[in-house]
Amino acid sequence: MFSFNFSRKRITGPLPGHVVFLLATLPFIPWTARSQPPALEQNDAPFVVAHQDPIEVDATLTLSKLVDLTMEKYPDTAWLKSLEEEAAAIEERSKSWTAGSSIVIIGYQSMYNTRLNWATGNVQVPIWNLGQRDAEHILADQAGTSAELQASGIKLRVAGLVRFALWNIALAKIRYEQAKSELSIYEQLLATIKRRVELGDLPRADELLAQTELLQKRSALTMSEAELMHTRKRYASITQMTKVPGNYEEKLAPLKEIGQSHPAMVAINSQIEHKQAEINAIRLIGSGQNHLIAGILSDEGTDPRSNRAEFFNVGVMIPFGGNAHLQPRIAAVNVELNKLIAEREQLYRNLEQTHHEAEHNLEVNRVELGTANEQKKVSEELLKMTQLAFSVGEINLFDLLKIESRTQQAILSAKERSVMMQRDKALYNQAVGVMP
């Protein structure tokens, strides 16, 4: 803890020259909290480190359009395309008049040492079991619906990645700009201290102390610059773009609870319904497919015993006793079904937890923003008083630097809370499944 007392002595007449000089050069940059996110374009060159990850603001780019463009390049699009192809294939199968591939059987028989010859030709056609074709239609519909809903679920996930990336850049930009501002302040302060040391008003130790603080600020700027570049690279990796929207703030969705209408829940429920329809379709295969057989038999020959006639025959082949061979297929799909059910339960718990945290963060940051703004205002006023006290020699440089540091931290906190408030609105929308 530290304290200082201001002299009650009233100063009359002109101030000493070094005091006038100090009051004219002591840095103080007030800041008013903004709700707008900081500009993300690369307008802050030159950088401390040569490595750069450029970002450009595109005023025509909206958050919704950005999500759509990211979705087009997202790796899961190949999987989504295969789901659509699967649904189309099942639909095509359900439209077929036969339950499988037909078979043509051609035979010829001839008896040795005789003139008896037989030629046969048969067609074997698998036919749908009772209710099986309807089950295939249902399976095709469920597969198509599931493919569409999986796309919606993945798009929501992509929106979450984009939202996180944008607001992480915004926070990193705030911290980088604050680090630059603090470095400038401490450079001006060091120049003032050097001048007062030259005038013999301050000891050499104060100059060394100010230099130490300046070096720390340079290091902080380097690290904040590195973090800014990391957030830019993460954004570019997710979106495969280096452009960002000019405005990406969102209106807060109405507060509500997580339900089955959440896009992620709808997507996984569609997968479960798809597997249930698949199990039902497999069960209706029964012991196997029935087959309709039709063909001709030609009995030709010069032997007197030959009928010299052609016969038409029709038959039905009915399999039985094949349930034991069907059960492993049903069991395999049932394993996938129950795995999805377990994932749905875990997903619901995760969504509830994310929703609670998002709602709570909104409430906390709303309170913290007010506190941060008030603390900034008080700190700025205290800093002005401290600078005046230092100029007339009532406190030492160490106390001034501590108050300067606290003031800059209060300013940064107010900036961060303002951005975090907007970020938390976007994250709450993400939690309840609202697309940009």
ABEGO torsion letter per residue (X at the ends): XBBBBBBABBBBEBBBAAAAAAAAABBBBBBBBBABBBBABBAAOBBABABBBBBBBBAABBAAAAAAAAAAABAAAAAAAAAAAAAAAAAAAAABABAEBBBBBBBBBBBBGBABBBBBBBBBBBBBBBGAAAAAAAAAAAAAAAAAAAAAAAAAAAAAAAAAAAAAAAAAAAAAAAAAAAAAAAAAAAAAAAAAAAAGABBAAAAAAAAAAAAAAAAAAAAAAAAAAAAAAAAAAAAGBABBBABABBBBBBBBBBBAABAAAAAAAAAAAAAAAAAAAAAAAEAEBBBBBBBBBBBBEABAABAGBBBBBBBBBBBBGAAAAAAAAAAAAAAAAAAAAAAAAAAAAAAAAAAAAAAAAAAAAAAAAAAAAAAAAAAAAAAAAAAAAAAAGABBAAAAAAAAAAAAAAAAAAAAAAAAAAAAAAAAAAAAGBBX
